[in-house]
């Protein structure tokens, strides 16, 4: 019963998402980067819980790298989706700021 509701919610979300961003392929690509950064941080945190805290400095470096990528990509998405809020910065400049 709950599985069917979750599947319906997921299907409705994906249909609405694809309808909303059908012409904006760059936004969909940025969303994939966001999903990757988020899942990478979650996996590192779960590994910390399961395996222990021995290489704690390595965990901090990897986790904060994933967090930094997520924040930078979220800022890029905001600039690409609504450039009027950022003094009409072109997409190319926003991407260049993200890369640098």
Beta strands, then each sheet from edge to edge (+ up, - down):
end
